[in-house]
Structure formats: structure tokens, C-alpha cells
């Protein structure tokens, strides 16, 4: 198995509701990382929170897998 190093904007990332014009976005390191879509406001919020958790989820995965 080969290992690749993925570089991304360092966490923490935050899900932020920017109101009607922008809706839910994900921010990190002072940047807008993603504009989030979904069928309902609740779905957009859930999607934004899941995306914002990505750096923490990746760190947890690295702890669970052998080097």
C-alpha cells in the first residue's frame, strides 16, 4: 500500500451561518473553504458541520491506522 500526503488548510474549521445571501459556509485559517448546499436549512447546517469536522476526523483516522 502506498501512502500519499494530502495537504489542506489546517484546522480548526468552523461551520458558520452567514444568513440569506451566503447561507452556510465553512471557514478556516481566515478563508472561506466551502459554500454549503442542501435541500433544507437543516440539511445545509448538517452538511456544513460535517465538512468543518474534516480535520478532526482525519486526525482521528490517523490515530486508528498503522503508520
Buried (B, 14 or more C-beta within 10 A) or exposed (E): EEEEEEEEBEBEBEBBBEEEEEBBBBBBEEEEBBEBEBEEEEEBBBBBBEBBBBBEEEEEEEEEEEE
